[in-house]
Amino acid sequence: MKVSFAVLFTFSSILAFSQPPKDTAKEEQRTIYLFSGLGADSSIFMNLKLPGYHKVYISWIPALPNESLTQYAGRIKSQITVKNPYIIGLSFGGIVAVEVSRQIKVEKMVLISSVRTKDDLNKMQFFFMRLGLYRIIPGSLIKHTNFLIYSYFGARSTNDKKALTHLMQDTDVSFFRWALKSIALWDNKEVPERTIQIHGTADRVIASRLVHPDYRIKGGGHLMVFNKADTISKIITNYFRD
């Protein structure tokens, strides 16, 4: 049971299908494409303040049987219609964004609570996922929250807990299992260009000690894009304007 919980906790943040808000595009605005975490819809970005940019929220699409992350990125990139886009990728969405950036030219990219290469991921996590233990995790467990999961994701406030509960309840179990399998088989070792990485010092899902981010957010957990959005917004805005 401990193993099942370990596998679940490892990438539970990474979970589901977006419901993109309707932003009206303006030609003079630069467009930012945002990839939410696995299981997270676009509401996870609700506290980000990026004035002057047109935000487009990428919608997760069902994965095909035995589809690799590279192949999946090749299909989902059709939602990007602007040349040289700006991209923000959160958690699993950051991994997909990295794969997309290998197929199209990206002006600038920001990875939040995510990784640049497979080397940033915990080797033990890879081991558990390669064993295929994600297959035996009950769907009800994947969608469940409790004090252990709140702690694991750094959900401390009532708002944090409500947001995490919403994300997990909306998780697509089939997509979740495909994502874990795909991460286990991910082999990217190429650091993406024109990319910065923002990571929290208290992130337990993607261990802070394993990554080498450009910015470390003190006390930031895996939900910091939601509860430390002001700090992250400033970093992103300054980077995109440089």
Buried (B, 14 or more C-beta within 10 A) or exposed (E): EEEBBEBBBBBBBBBBBBEBEEBEEEEEBBBBBBBBBBBBBBBBBEBBEBEEBBBBBBBBBEBEEEBBBBBBBBEBBEBBEBEEBBBBBBBBBBBBBBBBBBEBEBBBBBBBBBBBBBEBBBEEBBEBBEEEBBEEBEEEBBBBBEEEBBEBBBBBEEEBBEBBBBBBBBBBBEBBBBBBBBBBEBEBEEEBEBBBBBBBBBBBBBBBEBBEBEBBBEEBBBBBBBBBBEBBBEBBBEBBEE
